[in-house]
Amino acid sequence: MDTYGYVRVSTREQNEDRQMTAMRDFGVADSRIILDKQSGKDFLRPGYQRLVRKLKAGDTLVIKSIDRLGRNYEEILEQWRLLTKEKRVGIVVLDMPLLDTRQDRDLTGVLIADIVLQLLSYVAQTEREFNRQRQAEGIAAAKARGVHFGRKFKERGSSYEDVLAAWRRGELSGRAAARELGVAHGTFQRWCREEFGP
């Protein structure tokens, strides 16, 4: 019966030290701590997949908090069921002592852990959705203020009006006009649509 720790941070820039310290304080050996630097939106993480393959009945999985396991409500519940019911692994969530499914827990303790898990998973999912909504609202507000997202638009240059007039008179093809302006043909076409409509 082995004890494993799972540590996850969302990006390579984030620091996992706090979670690693918590694992060591619990008594998890460094060689049994699995680290992923990846979003918790799903469970297709190499470290986590490797960990699930290693876990066997009677082992214990330690995580710092439920959102380190993942952020998708339905997938957290599915993984919890897979680990505790199918693989018969005990799970300890350090920040939430009620979420401890090790085998020395009685039926009431397991029931409470399942209820608390459902509630916490729901909260994690809801927070993720609120974050997405706030981000979308922020982007919409910025666009309304005229903030441009994506690549910077190419400047049309001082010769644009002359080249455009020559193109309209048929003296230059669209491709030749684009070459004169030093832009891609598609960019010149977009400028023409902006000037004259589709």
PyMOL CGO cylinders between C-alpha atoms (Angstrom):
from pymol import cmd
from pymol.cgo import CYLINDER

trace = [
    CYLINDER, 0.00, 0.00, 0.00, 1.75, 3.12, -1.29, 0.3, 1, 1, 1, 1, 1, 1,
    CYLINDER, 1.75, 3.12, -1.29, 1.04, 6.82, -0.83, 0.3, 1, 1, 1, 1, 1, 1,
    CYLINDER, 1.04, 6.82, -0.83, 1.27, 9.12, -3.84, 0.3, 1, 1, 1, 1, 1, 1,
    CYLINDER, 1.27, 9.12, -3.84, 0.96, 12.89, -4.07, 0.3, 1, 1, 1, 1, 1, 1,
    CYLINDER, 0.96, 12.89, -4.07, -0.46, 14.76, -7.04, 0.3, 1, 1, 1, 1, 1, 1,
    CYLINDER, -0.46, 14.76, -7.04, 0.59, 18.39, -7.63, 0.3, 1, 1, 1, 1, 1, 1,
    CYLINDER, 0.59, 18.39, -7.63, -0.78, 20.58, -10.42, 0.3, 1, 1, 1, 1, 1, 1,
    CYLINDER, -0.78, 20.58, -10.42, -0.17, 24.18, -11.45, 0.3, 1, 1, 1, 1, 1, 1,
    CYLINDER, -0.17, 24.18, -11.45, -1.87, 25.69, -14.48, 0.3, 1, 1, 1, 1, 1, 1,
    CYLINDER, -1.87, 25.69, -14.48, 1.17, 27.19, -16.20, 0.3, 1, 1, 1, 1, 1, 1,
    CYLINDER, 1.17, 27.19, -16.20, 4.93, 26.69, -16.29, 0.3, 1, 1, 1, 1, 1, 1,
    CYLINDER, 4.93, 26.69, -16.29, 5.37, 30.11, -14.62, 0.3, 1, 1, 1, 1, 1, 1,
    CYLINDER, 5.37, 30.11, -14.62, 3.36, 29.16, -11.53, 0.3, 1, 1, 1, 1, 1, 1,
    CYLINDER, 3.36, 29.16, -11.53, 5.21, 27.85, -8.51, 0.3, 1, 1, 1, 1, 1, 1,
    CYLINDER, 5.21, 27.85, -8.51, 4.37, 24.43, -7.08, 0.3, 1, 1, 1, 1, 1, 1,
    CYLINDER, 4.37, 24.43, -7.08, 6.47, 24.83, -3.88, 0.3, 1, 1, 1, 1, 1, 1,
    CYLINDER, 6.47, 24.83, -3.88, 3.49, 25.26, -1.53, 0.3, 1, 1, 1, 1, 1, 1,
    CYLINDER, 3.49, 25.26, -1.53, 1.88, 22.05, -2.76, 0.3, 1, 1, 1, 1, 1, 1,
    CYLINDER, 1.88, 22.05, -2.76, 5.20, 20.14, -2.68, 0.3, 1, 1, 1, 1, 1, 1,
    CYLINDER, 5.20, 20.14, -2.68, 5.80, 21.23, 0.93, 0.3, 1, 1, 1, 1, 1, 1,
    CYLINDER, 5.80, 21.23, 0.93, 2.30, 20.05, 1.89, 0.3, 1, 1, 1, 1, 1, 1,
    CYLINDER, 2.30, 20.05, 1.89, 2.99, 16.65, 0.30, 0.3, 1, 1, 1, 1, 1, 1,
    CYLINDER, 2.99, 16.65, 0.30, 6.29, 16.25, 2.17, 0.3, 1, 1, 1, 1, 1, 1,
    CYLINDER, 6.29, 16.25, 2.17, 4.69, 17.37, 5.44, 0.3, 1, 1, 1, 1, 1, 1,
    CYLINDER, 4.69, 17.37, 5.44, 2.09, 14.62, 4.99, 0.3, 1, 1, 1, 1, 1, 1,
    CYLINDER, 2.09, 14.62, 4.99, 4.91, 12.12, 4.49, 0.3, 1, 1, 1, 1, 1, 1,
    CYLINDER, 4.91, 12.12, 4.49, 4.79, 11.56, 0.73, 0.3, 1, 1, 1, 1, 1, 1,
    CYLINDER, 4.79, 11.56, 0.73, 8.23, 10.65, -0.64, 0.3, 1, 1, 1, 1, 1, 1,
    CYLINDER, 8.23, 10.65, -0.64, 9.52, 12.93, -3.43, 0.3, 1, 1, 1, 1, 1, 1,
    CYLINDER, 9.52, 12.93, -3.43, 9.77, 9.92, -5.74, 0.3, 1, 1, 1, 1, 1, 1,
    CYLINDER, 9.77, 9.92, -5.74, 6.01, 9.40, -5.36, 0.3, 1, 1, 1, 1, 1, 1,
    CYLINDER, 6.01, 9.40, -5.36, 4.94, 12.99, -6.06, 0.3, 1, 1, 1, 1, 1, 1,
    CYLINDER, 4.94, 12.99, -6.06, 3.59, 13.45, -9.59, 0.3, 1, 1, 1, 1, 1, 1,
    CYLINDER, 3.59, 13.45, -9.59, 3.61, 16.98, -11.03, 0.3, 1, 1, 1, 1, 1, 1,
    CYLINDER, 3.61, 16.98, -11.03, 1.64, 18.42, -13.96, 0.3, 1, 1, 1, 1, 1, 1,
    CYLINDER, 1.64, 18.42, -13.96, 2.05, 21.98, -15.25, 0.3, 1, 1, 1, 1, 1, 1,
    CYLINDER, 2.05, 21.98, -15.25, -1.17, 22.13, -17.18, 0.3, 1, 1, 1, 1, 1, 1,
    CYLINDER, -1.17, 22.13, -17.18, -4.72, 23.47, -16.98, 0.3, 1, 1, 1, 1, 1, 1,
    CYLINDER, -4.72, 23.47, -16.98, -7.25, 21.55, -14.92, 0.3, 1, 1, 1, 1, 1, 1,
    CYLINDER, -7.25, 21.55, -14.92, -9.98, 21.81, -17.56, 0.3, 1, 1, 1, 1, 1, 1,
    CYLINDER, -9.98, 21.81, -17.56, -9.74, 18.09, -18.30, 0.3, 1, 1, 1, 1, 1, 1,
    CYLINDER, -9.74, 18.09, -18.30, -7.82, 15.01, -17.15, 0.3, 1, 1, 1, 1, 1, 1,
    CYLINDER, -7.82, 15.01, -17.15, -5.72, 14.49, -20.29, 0.3, 1, 1, 1, 1, 1, 1,
    CYLINDER, -5.72, 14.49, -20.29, -2.54, 15.38, -18.41, 0.3, 1, 1, 1, 1, 1, 1,
    CYLINDER, -2.54, 15.38, -18.41, 0.52, 13.15, -18.79, 0.3, 1, 1, 1, 1, 1, 1,
    CYLINDER, 0.52, 13.15, -18.79, 1.43, 13.10, -15.11, 0.3, 1, 1, 1, 1, 1, 1,
    CYLINDER, 1.43, 13.10, -15.11, -2.09, 12.37, -13.98, 0.3, 1, 1, 1, 1, 1, 1,
    CYLINDER, -2.09, 12.37, -13.98, -2.54, 9.61, -16.57, 0.3, 1, 1, 1, 1, 1, 1,
    CYLINDER, -2.54, 9.61, -16.57, 0.74, 8.02, -15.44, 0.3, 1, 1, 1, 1, 1, 1,
    CYLINDER, 0.74, 8.02, -15.44, -0.38, 8.29, -11.81, 0.3, 1, 1, 1, 1, 1, 1,
    CYLINDER, -0.38, 8.29, -11.81, -3.72, 6.54, -12.47, 0.3, 1, 1, 1, 1, 1, 1,
    CYLINDER, -3.72, 6.54, -12.47, -1.88, 3.66, -14.16, 0.3, 1, 1, 1, 1, 1, 1,
    CYLINDER, -1.88, 3.66, -14.16, 0.37, 3.27, -11.08, 0.3, 1, 1, 1, 1, 1, 1,
    CYLINDER, 0.37, 3.27, -11.08, -2.36, 3.38, -8.43, 0.3, 1, 1, 1, 1, 1, 1,
    CYLINDER, -2.36, 3.38, -8.43, -3.60, 0.05, -7.12, 0.3, 1, 1, 1, 1, 1, 1,
    CYLINDER, -3.60, 0.05, -7.12, -6.14, -1.05, -4.51, 0.3, 1, 1, 1, 1, 1, 1,
    CYLINDER, -6.14, -1.05, -4.51, -5.19, 0.08, -1.02, 0.3, 1, 1, 1, 1, 1, 1,
    CYLINDER, -5.19, 0.08, -1.02, -2.95, 2.95, -2.19, 0.3, 1, 1, 1, 1, 1, 1,
    CYLINDER, -2.95, 2.95, -2.19, -3.58, 6.51, -1.01, 0.3, 1, 1, 1, 1, 1, 1,
    CYLINDER, -3.58, 6.51, -1.01, -3.64, 9.59, -3.24, 0.3, 1, 1, 1, 1, 1, 1,
    CYLINDER, -3.64, 9.59, -3.24, -2.93, 12.94, -1.54, 0.3, 1, 1, 1, 1, 1, 1,
    CYLINDER, -2.93, 12.94, -1.54, -3.85, 16.31, -3.11, 0.3, 1, 1, 1, 1, 1, 1,
    CYLINDER, -3.85, 16.31, -3.11, -3.64, 19.79, -1.59, 0.3, 1, 1, 1, 1, 1, 1,
    CYLINDER, -3.64, 19.79, -1.59, -7.12, 20.92, -2.66, 0.3, 1, 1, 1, 1, 1, 1,
    CYLINDER, -7.12, 20.92, -2.66, -9.90, 19.63, -4.89, 0.3, 1, 1, 1, 1, 1, 1,
    CYLINDER, -9.90, 19.63, -4.89, -9.19, 22.19, -7.64, 0.3, 1, 1, 1, 1, 1, 1,
    CYLINDER, -9.19, 22.19, -7.64, -5.66, 20.74, -8.00, 0.3, 1, 1, 1, 1, 1, 1,
    CYLINDER, -5.66, 20.74, -8.00, -7.33, 17.52, -9.14, 0.3, 1, 1, 1, 1, 1, 1,
    CYLINDER, -7.33, 17.52, -9.14, -9.35, 19.38, -11.77, 0.3, 1, 1, 1, 1, 1, 1,
    CYLINDER, -9.35, 19.38, -11.77, -11.86, 22.12, -12.50, 0.3, 1, 1, 1, 1, 1, 1,
    CYLINDER, -11.86, 22.12, -12.50, -14.55, 20.34, -14.50, 0.3, 1, 1, 1, 1, 1, 1,
    CYLINDER, -14.55, 20.34, -14.50, -17.40, 19.31, -12.16, 0.3, 1, 1, 1, 1, 1, 1,
    CYLINDER, -17.40, 19.31, -12.16, -18.56, 16.21, -14.00, 0.3, 1, 1, 1, 1, 1, 1,
    CYLINDER, -18.56, 16.21, -14.00, -15.04, 14.98, -14.72, 0.3, 1, 1, 1, 1, 1, 1,
    CYLINDER, -15.04, 14.98, -14.72, -13.94, 15.41, -11.09, 0.3, 1, 1, 1, 1, 1, 1,
    CYLINDER, -13.94, 15.41, -11.09, -16.86, 13.28, -9.95, 0.3, 1, 1, 1, 1, 1, 1,
    CYLINDER, -16.86, 13.28, -9.95, -16.09, 10.66, -12.60, 0.3, 1, 1, 1, 1, 1, 1,
    CYLINDER, -16.09, 10.66, -12.60, -12.40, 10.51, -11.62, 0.3, 1, 1, 1, 1, 1, 1,
    CYLINDER, -12.40, 10.51, -11.62, -13.32, 10.33, -7.93, 0.3, 1, 1, 1, 1, 1, 1,
    CYLINDER, -13.32, 10.33, -7.93, -15.64, 7.39, -8.67, 0.3, 1, 1, 1, 1, 1, 1,
    CYLINDER, -15.64, 7.39, -8.67, -12.98, 5.66, -10.80, 0.3, 1, 1, 1, 1, 1, 1,
    CYLINDER, -12.98, 5.66, -10.80, -10.33, 6.01, -8.09, 0.3, 1, 1, 1, 1, 1, 1,
    CYLINDER, -10.33, 6.01, -8.09, -12.40, 5.23, -4.99, 0.3, 1, 1, 1, 1, 1, 1,
    CYLINDER, -12.40, 5.23, -4.99, -14.89, 2.69, -6.34, 0.3, 1, 1, 1, 1, 1, 1,
    CYLINDER, -14.89, 2.69, -6.34, -13.15, 0.94, -9.26, 0.3, 1, 1, 1, 1, 1, 1,
    CYLINDER, -13.15, 0.94, -9.26, -9.49, 1.14, -8.24, 0.3, 1, 1, 1, 1, 1, 1,
    CYLINDER, -9.49, 1.14, -8.24, -10.34, 1.20, -4.51, 0.3, 1, 1, 1, 1, 1, 1,
    CYLINDER, -10.34, 1.20, -4.51, -7.78, 3.94, -3.81, 0.3, 1, 1, 1, 1, 1, 1,
    CYLINDER, -7.78, 3.94, -3.81, -8.09, 6.17, -0.74, 0.3, 1, 1, 1, 1, 1, 1,
    CYLINDER, -8.09, 6.17, -0.74, -8.04, 9.91, -1.40, 0.3, 1, 1, 1, 1, 1, 1,
    CYLINDER, -8.04, 9.91, -1.40, -6.95, 12.59, 1.07, 0.3, 1, 1, 1, 1, 1, 1,
    CYLINDER, -6.95, 12.59, 1.07, -7.63, 16.30, 0.30, 0.3, 1, 1, 1, 1, 1, 1,
    CYLINDER, -7.63, 16.30, 0.30, -5.37, 18.21, 2.69, 0.3, 1, 1, 1, 1, 1, 1,
    CYLINDER, -5.37, 18.21, 2.69, -7.33, 21.48, 2.67, 0.3, 1, 1, 1, 1, 1, 1,
    CYLINDER, -7.33, 21.48, 2.67, -10.60, 19.64, 3.37, 0.3, 1, 1, 1, 1, 1, 1,
    CYLINDER, -10.60, 19.64, 3.37, -10.24, 16.91, 6.02, 0.3, 1, 1, 1, 1, 1, 1,
    CYLINDER, -10.24, 16.91, 6.02, -13.82, 15.75, 5.36, 0.3, 1, 1, 1, 1, 1, 1,
    CYLINDER, -13.82, 15.75, 5.36, -12.59, 14.57, 1.95, 0.3, 1, 1, 1, 1, 1, 1,
    CYLINDER, -12.59, 14.57, 1.95, -10.68, 11.57, 3.26, 0.3, 1, 1, 1, 1, 1, 1,
    CYLINDER, -10.68, 11.57, 3.26, -11.80, 8.21, 1.85, 0.3, 1, 1, 1, 1, 1, 1,
    CYLINDER, -11.80, 8.21, 1.85, -9.09, 5.99, 3.30, 0.3, 1, 1, 1, 1, 1, 1,
    CYLINDER, -9.09, 5.99, 3.30, -10.31, 2.56, 4.29, 0.3, 1, 1, 1, 1, 1, 1,
    CYLINDER, -10.31, 2.56, 4.29, -10.44, 3.32, 8.00, 0.3, 1, 1, 1, 1, 1, 1,
    CYLINDER, -10.44, 3.32, 8.00, -13.41, 5.64, 7.39, 0.3, 1, 1, 1, 1, 1, 1,
    CYLINDER, -13.41, 5.64, 7.39, -16.87, 4.30, 8.22, 0.3, 1, 1, 1, 1, 1, 1,
    CYLINDER, -16.87, 4.30, 8.22, -19.87, 4.45, 5.89, 0.3, 1, 1, 1, 1, 1, 1,
    CYLINDER, -19.87, 4.45, 5.89, -20.99, 7.83, 7.27, 0.3, 1, 1, 1, 1, 1, 1,
    CYLINDER, -20.99, 7.83, 7.27, -17.53, 9.29, 6.68, 0.3, 1, 1, 1, 1, 1, 1,
    CYLINDER, -17.53, 9.29, 6.68, -17.54, 8.05, 3.08, 0.3, 1, 1, 1, 1, 1, 1,
    CYLINDER, -17.54, 8.05, 3.08, -21.05, 9.45, 2.53, 0.3, 1, 1, 1, 1, 1, 1,
    CYLINDER, -21.05, 9.45, 2.53, -20.04, 12.86, 3.94, 0.3, 1, 1, 1, 1, 1, 1,
    CYLINDER, -20.04, 12.86, 3.94, -16.91, 12.85, 1.73, 0.3, 1, 1, 1, 1, 1, 1,
    CYLINDER, -16.91, 12.85, 1.73, -19.06, 12.16, -1.35, 0.3, 1, 1, 1, 1, 1, 1,
    CYLINDER, -19.06, 12.16, -1.35, -21.51, 14.97, -0.49, 0.3, 1, 1, 1, 1, 1, 1,
    CYLINDER, -21.51, 14.97, -0.49, -18.73, 17.48, 0.24, 0.3, 1, 1, 1, 1, 1, 1,
    CYLINDER, -18.73, 17.48, 0.24, -16.97, 16.49, -2.99, 0.3, 1, 1, 1, 1, 1, 1,
    CYLINDER, -16.97, 16.49, -2.99, -20.11, 17.12, -5.03, 0.3, 1, 1, 1, 1, 1, 1,
    CYLINDER, -20.11, 17.12, -5.03, -20.50, 20.56, -3.45, 0.3, 1, 1, 1, 1, 1, 1,
    CYLINDER, -20.50, 20.56, -3.45, -16.84, 21.55, -3.89, 0.3, 1, 1, 1, 1, 1, 1,
    CYLINDER, -16.84, 21.55, -3.89, -16.71, 20.27, -7.46, 0.3, 1, 1, 1, 1, 1, 1,
    CYLINDER, -16.71, 20.27, -7.46, -19.80, 22.31, -8.28, 0.3, 1, 1, 1, 1, 1, 1,
    CYLINDER, -19.80, 22.31, -8.28, -18.19, 25.42, -6.75, 0.3, 1, 1, 1, 1, 1, 1,
    CYLINDER, -18.19, 25.42, -6.75, -14.96, 24.85, -8.74, 0.3, 1, 1, 1, 1, 1, 1,
    CYLINDER, -14.96, 24.85, -8.74, -16.90, 24.47, -12.01, 0.3, 1, 1, 1, 1, 1, 1,
    CYLINDER, -16.90, 24.47, -12.01, -19.07, 27.52, -11.27, 0.3, 1, 1, 1, 1, 1, 1,
    CYLINDER, -19.07, 27.52, -11.27, -16.00, 29.64, -10.54, 0.3, 1, 1, 1, 1, 1, 1,
    CYLINDER, -16.00, 29.64, -10.54, -14.45, 28.56, -13.85, 0.3, 1, 1, 1, 1, 1, 1,
    CYLINDER, -14.45, 28.56, -13.85, -17.62, 29.56, -15.70, 0.3, 1, 1, 1, 1, 1, 1,
    CYLINDER, -17.62, 29.56, -15.70, -17.73, 32.92, -13.88, 0.3, 1, 1, 1, 1, 1, 1,
    CYLINDER, -17.73, 32.92, -13.88, -14.10, 33.54, -14.85, 0.3, 1, 1, 1, 1, 1, 1,
    CYLINDER, -14.10, 33.54, -14.85, -14.91, 32.84, -18.51, 0.3, 1, 1, 1, 1, 1, 1,
    CYLINDER, -14.91, 32.84, -18.51, -17.94, 35.12, -18.34, 0.3, 1, 1, 1, 1, 1, 1,
    CYLINDER, -17.94, 35.12, -18.34, -15.94, 37.94, -16.70, 0.3, 1, 1, 1, 1, 1, 1,
    CYLINDER, -15.94, 37.94, -16.70, -13.22, 37.54, -19.36, 0.3, 1, 1, 1, 1, 1, 1,
    CYLINDER, -13.22, 37.54, -19.36, -15.80, 37.72, -22.18, 0.3, 1, 1, 1, 1, 1, 1,
    CYLINDER, -15.80, 37.72, -22.18, -17.40, 40.80, -20.61, 0.3, 1, 1, 1, 1, 1, 1,
    CYLINDER, -17.40, 40.80, -20.61, -13.97, 42.45, -20.22, 0.3, 1, 1, 1, 1, 1, 1,
    CYLINDER, -13.97, 42.45, -20.22, -13.11, 41.77, -23.87, 0.3, 1, 1, 1, 1, 1, 1,
    CYLINDER, -13.11, 41.77, -23.87, -16.50, 43.12, -25.03, 0.3, 1, 1, 1, 1, 1, 1,
    CYLINDER, -16.50, 43.12, -25.03, -16.04, 46.28, -22.95, 0.3, 1, 1, 1, 1, 1, 1,
    CYLINDER, -16.04, 46.28, -22.95, -12.50, 46.78, -24.32, 0.3, 1, 1, 1, 1, 1, 1,
    CYLINDER, -12.50, 46.78, -24.32, -13.73, 46.33, -27.91, 0.3, 1, 1, 1, 1, 1, 1,
    CYLINDER, -13.73, 46.33, -27.91, -16.50, 48.88, -27.24, 0.3, 1, 1, 1, 1, 1, 1,
    CYLINDER, -16.50, 48.88, -27.24, -13.76, 51.32, -26.19, 0.3, 1, 1, 1, 1, 1, 1,
    CYLINDER, -13.76, 51.32, -26.19, -11.97, 50.65, -29.48, 0.3, 1, 1, 1, 1, 1, 1,
    CYLINDER, -11.97, 50.65, -29.48, -9.24, 48.34, -28.17, 0.3, 1, 1, 1, 1, 1, 1,
    CYLINDER, -9.24, 48.34, -28.17, -8.03, 46.05, -30.97, 0.3, 1, 1, 1, 1, 1, 1,
    CYLINDER, -8.03, 46.05, -30.97, -7.17, 42.42, -30.19, 0.3, 1, 1, 1, 1, 1, 1,
    CYLINDER, -7.17, 42.42, -30.19, -4.97, 40.22, -32.35, 0.3, 1, 1, 1, 1, 1, 1,
    CYLINDER, -4.97, 40.22, -32.35, -2.32, 41.29, -34.83, 0.3, 1, 1, 1, 1, 1, 1,
    CYLINDER, -2.32, 41.29, -34.83, -1.77, 45.00, -35.34, 0.3, 1, 1, 1, 1, 1, 1,
    CYLINDER, -1.77, 45.00, -35.34, -3.31, 46.30, -38.53, 0.3, 1, 1, 1, 1, 1, 1,
    CYLINDER, -3.31, 46.30, -38.53, -0.73, 47.14, -41.18, 0.3, 1, 1, 1, 1, 1, 1,
    CYLINDER, -0.73, 47.14, -41.18, -0.34, 50.83, -41.93, 0.3, 1, 1, 1, 1, 1, 1,
    CYLINDER, -0.34, 50.83, -41.93, -1.59, 51.81, -45.37, 0.3, 1, 1, 1, 1, 1, 1,
    CYLINDER, -1.59, 51.81, -45.37, 1.32, 54.15, -46.07, 0.3, 1, 1, 1, 1, 1, 1,
    CYLINDER, 1.32, 54.15, -46.07, 1.58, 57.50, -47.81, 0.3, 1, 1, 1, 1, 1, 1,
    CYLINDER, 1.58, 57.50, -47.81, 1.24, 56.08, -51.35, 0.3, 1, 1, 1, 1, 1, 1,
    CYLINDER, 1.24, 56.08, -51.35, -2.01, 54.22, -50.55, 0.3, 1, 1, 1, 1, 1, 1,
    CYLINDER, -2.01, 54.22, -50.55, -4.36, 56.80, -52.08, 0.3, 1, 1, 1, 1, 1, 1,
    CYLINDER, -4.36, 56.80, -52.08, -2.38, 57.00, -55.35, 0.3, 1, 1, 1, 1, 1, 1,
    CYLINDER, -2.38, 57.00, -55.35, -2.11, 53.19, -55.69, 0.3, 1, 1, 1, 1, 1, 1,
    CYLINDER, -2.11, 53.19, -55.69, -5.80, 52.78, -54.88, 0.3, 1, 1, 1, 1, 1, 1,
    CYLINDER, -5.80, 52.78, -54.88, -6.72, 55.36, -57.53, 0.3, 1, 1, 1, 1, 1, 1,
    CYLINDER, -6.72, 55.36, -57.53, -4.53, 53.59, -60.11, 0.3, 1, 1, 1, 1, 1, 1,
    CYLINDER, -4.53, 53.59, -60.11, -6.16, 50.26, -59.22, 0.3, 1, 1, 1, 1, 1, 1,
    CYLINDER, -6.16, 50.26, -59.22, -9.66, 51.78, -59.60, 0.3, 1, 1, 1, 1, 1, 1,
    CYLINDER, -9.66, 51.78, -59.60, -8.72, 53.17, -63.04, 0.3, 1, 1, 1, 1, 1, 1,
    CYLINDER, -8.72, 53.17, -63.04, -7.61, 49.66, -64.05, 0.3, 1, 1, 1, 1, 1, 1,
    CYLINDER, -7.61, 49.66, -64.05, -3.97, 50.66, -64.40, 0.3, 1, 1, 1, 1, 1, 1,
    CYLINDER, -3.97, 50.66, -64.40, -2.89, 48.14, -61.72, 0.3, 1, 1, 1, 1, 1, 1,
    CYLINDER, -2.89, 48.14, -61.72, -4.16, 44.69, -60.88, 0.3, 1, 1, 1, 1, 1, 1,
    CYLINDER, -4.16, 44.69, -60.88, -4.99, 43.90, -57.25, 0.3, 1, 1, 1, 1, 1, 1,
    CYLINDER, -4.99, 43.90, -57.25, -1.81, 41.85, -56.91, 0.3, 1, 1, 1, 1, 1, 1,
    CYLINDER, -1.81, 41.85, -56.91, 0.33, 44.61, -58.45, 0.3, 1, 1, 1, 1, 1, 1,
    CYLINDER, 0.33, 44.61, -58.45, -1.28, 47.19, -56.15, 0.3, 1, 1, 1, 1, 1, 1,
    CYLINDER, -1.28, 47.19, -56.15, -0.56, 44.97, -53.13, 0.3, 1, 1, 1, 1, 1, 1,
    CYLINDER, -0.56, 44.97, -53.13, 3.09, 44.64, -54.25, 0.3, 1, 1, 1, 1, 1, 1,
    CYLINDER, 3.09, 44.64, -54.25, 3.39, 48.42, -54.62, 0.3, 1, 1, 1, 1, 1, 1,
    CYLINDER, 3.39, 48.42, -54.62, 2.13, 48.85, -51.06, 0.3, 1, 1, 1, 1, 1, 1,
    CYLINDER, 2.13, 48.85, -51.06, 4.28, 46.01, -49.70, 0.3, 1, 1, 1, 1, 1, 1,
    CYLINDER, 4.28, 46.01, -49.70, 1.33, 44.00, -48.35, 0.3, 1, 1, 1, 1, 1, 1,
    CYLINDER, 1.33, 44.00, -48.35, -0.29, 40.65, -49.06, 0.3, 1, 1, 1, 1, 1, 1,
    CYLINDER, -0.29, 40.65, -49.06, -2.95, 40.51, -51.78, 0.3, 1, 1, 1, 1, 1, 1,
    CYLINDER, -2.95, 40.51, -51.78, -5.54, 39.53, -49.13, 0.3, 1, 1, 1, 1, 1, 1,
    CYLINDER, -5.54, 39.53, -49.13, -4.70, 42.64, -47.09, 0.3, 1, 1, 1, 1, 1, 1,
    CYLINDER, -4.70, 42.64, -47.09, -5.21, 44.87, -50.12, 0.3, 1, 1, 1, 1, 1, 1,
    CYLINDER, -5.21, 44.87, -50.12, -8.53, 43.14, -50.86, 0.3, 1, 1, 1, 1, 1, 1,
    CYLINDER, -8.53, 43.14, -50.86, -9.65, 43.72, -47.26, 0.3, 1, 1, 1, 1, 1, 1,
    CYLINDER, -9.65, 43.72, -47.26, -8.74, 47.40, -47.52, 0.3, 1, 1, 1, 1, 1, 1,
    CYLINDER, -8.74, 47.40, -47.52, -10.79, 47.66, -50.72, 0.3, 1, 1, 1, 1, 1, 1,
    CYLINDER, -10.79, 47.66, -50.72, -13.79, 46.03, -49.02, 0.3, 1, 1, 1, 1, 1, 1,
    CYLINDER, -13.79, 46.03, -49.02, -13.46, 48.49, -46.14, 0.3, 1, 1, 1, 1, 1, 1,
    CYLINDER, -13.46, 48.49, -46.14, -13.38, 51.38, -48.63, 0.3, 1, 1, 1, 1, 1, 1,
    CYLINDER, -13.38, 51.38, -48.63, -16.06, 50.28, -51.09, 0.3, 1, 1, 1, 1, 1, 1,
    CYLINDER, -16.06, 50.28, -51.09, -17.99, 47.47, -49.41, 0.3, 1, 1, 1, 1, 1, 1,
    CYLINDER, -17.99, 47.47, -49.41, -18.19, 43.79, -50.44, 0.3, 1, 1, 1, 1, 1, 1,
]
cmd.load_cgo(trace, "trace")
